[in-house]
Amino acid sequence: MKKFAIAIIMLFTFGCASAGPKYTWKIEPFSQKVENEYFSASISPTAFDYTWNGYEAFELTVKNKTGLDIELDWNKTIYIENNQTKGGFMFEGVVYKDRNNPKPPDIIFAGADFKKTIWPNTLVSFYRSWSHEIIPPGQNGVYITIKTNENEIKEKIILNMSKVLMQDIQSQPLGVAKYDDWAGIGVDDSIGFVRVVTVNSGGAAFSTILQGDIILEINRKRIRNVPEYIAAMEKLKGSSVLYLISRGVNSYYVVVKPK
């Protein structure tokens, strides 16, 4: 197996330590699912905005469990913010200025899966150009309406979204490593984030990535739990890896590359 070495520690601008985000998001559960005899539906946050450090949209997945086509009624599918309804959604194909106008339903064929990224209308803003605001902390989600031949079924899907100070995360006691990667890092996600609990003295990350660091990204892809971390690291064996780590109130990019 090739040996790896740390090439360089970089900041967001490839300088020294960055102030970076002082908090991250804790979302429990990260994906929430509801199910009935007609369909199952789930949501998870998506479209992470690195400038404002938050999620802008939901990824909605619906599975038709029946032998007939069903309809997703967008005019009765509503955004929930802090457990209160706040208007509808827009998505690809909807013009910003028409986002509050009536929308045709999506047909979900018998036995089929449907997936769409949806953006709350109320969080669209305009200043010189259109933009999306981030979904705030709280109990947020989707009140979905599905129509069958005979029924109109409504389901409420909620995520508990909260901001957590990085220092609060890192001050919690370390757990036991659930996975030891090929770069010499052992990680755990028992506190809701991927945290470094061991660093092998013979590994590539020794003295650069430290015990207690939070791993936020690998190769600019968000990492939320150990299974995602394992999938990313196994795919990158033998390749350069760009970690984004948080340490206290600072954030660093760390490159690990083969000699």
Secondary structure, 3 states (H helix, E strand, C coil): CCCEEEEEEECCCCCCCECCCCEEEEEECCCEEEECCCEEEEEEEEEEECCCCEEEEEEEEEEECCCCCEEECHHHCEEEECCEECCCEECCCCCHHHCCCCCCCEEECCCCEEEEEEEEHHHEEECCCEEECCCCCEEEEEEEEEECCCCEEEEEEEEEEEEEEHHHHHCCCCCCCCEECCCCEEEECCCCCCEEEEECCCCCCCCCCCCCCEEEEECCEECCCHHHHHHHHHHCCCCCEEEEEEECCEEEEEEEEEC
